[in-house]
Amino acid sequence: MQPLINKMQYRVDVIAADGITVLYSGVPSGVEDLSGKRLEQAQLINNETTHLVSMVFRPNVSESCYILYGGRLFAVDYLLDPGVPLRGMFLQVYAHKVGGGITVLPPVTAGLYMEDGISALVLEDGISQIRLEA
């Protein structure tokens, strides 16, 4: 079996129960789509469980949190400490996907400008710009 640390090839965000507050960003993690016997065992505890997220330990991660990975939002079903010798170093988060997927939008800035008697509202997101003239 591959050591747990070698499976930490992704980065996830941990979202608070309010669905807005980011508790931790860019947490090194492994994300697995469970199948077969592992899925059956995970669903004995919670029948909605479909994924296992193995992550570097972070305090305050609980069953009321969400995991954001690759634009997909997962609700945490339950947590397991992998035990000695990894106790306190890693956390196994069993979760299921909620909703259809989400789009994370960059912050948008807006500005109102006047040039040569023409007023314009400019919206920018760091990639593109929309200019509305009046």
N, C-alpha and C positions, 0 to 999 in steps of 0.2 A: 504494500500500500504506500502511495506517495505521501511524504510528510505534508502536514497541513499548510505549512508556510509556503510550499511550492505551488499550492493551489490559489494563492492570493494574487491573481493576475488582473483583477478588475478593481475599480473604485466605485463605491456606493455612497449615497448620502442617507443619513438617518434623519427622518422627519418626526417631529413631535406629534402627539395625539391630535392637536388642533389642525394638522394637515398643512400648516403654513411655516411654522418655525423650524429651521434647520438646526438640529442639535449637533451633528457632525457632518463634515463634508470631506469627500475624497478618502473614505476609510478603505484601506486595503482589504479586499474580500475575494472569495471564490463564490461563484453563483452556479448552482447545479439544478437542472430540471430533473426532479426525482422520477424514477420509473421502477417497475417490477416490485421486487420484495422490499426495497428501501421505501418506495411510495406507500405500499401497504402498511409497513411498520409506522411510518410517519402519520398516516391517516387513522391509526388506532387512537392517537391522542387527540387529533383534530381532523375531521373528515374533509376539510377544505384545503389542507396543506398540499402544495404542489412543488415547492422549491426549498432548497437548503442554501442559506447564505452563511458561509464560514468567514468570520471577520476577526480582525485584531480587536481584542477586548476594549470596550468603551463603557464606562459607567453610564447609568441613566437610560440604557436601551431596555425597553420593556415591551410587554405584549400590547401596549396601547400605541406603539410607534409604527411608523411606515418606513419602508426601504425604497429609495429611488435608485433605479439602475437602468441605464440606457433608455431613458424616456418611459420606462415602465414603473408603475407604482405597485408595491407589494404590501399587504397588511401582515404584520407579525402575528403568527398564531401561538407560538411558544418558543422558549429559549432553553438551550442545554449547555452546560459547561462540559467540555470534553473530558474533564477529569485530569488526574495526575498523569504525566508531569506537566500538562499544559494548563492546569487550573490557573485562572486569573490572567492568562495570556491571550486566549482565544475564546470566541463565543460562537455557538452554532445557533443560527436563527432559522426557524422553520416558518415559512410564510406562503401566502397565496396571492396571485395577481388580482388586483381590484380594478374594476372598470375596464375600458378598452385600451388604455394607453394614454399618455398625456404628452403634450408638447411643452417643453420648457422654453419660454421666450426670453430673449435678452432684455435688459432694461431699456426703456424708451425715454428719450429726452425730447422736450418740446420747446420751441421758441417762437415768439411773435416778433417779426421784423418789419421795418418799413424802409423801402428803397425807392427813390424817385417817385414818391407819392403813391406807391403800390404797397399795400400791406400783405404780408404772407405769414402763414403758419407753417413751420417746418418741424417735422417729426423725424427723429433719427434713432436707429437702434444699433449703431456701430458698424452695420453692414450696408444698409441702404438708407435713403432719404426720401421723404415725401414732402412736396412743397405745394401748399394750397394758397393760391393768390386770390385777393378780393379787390 
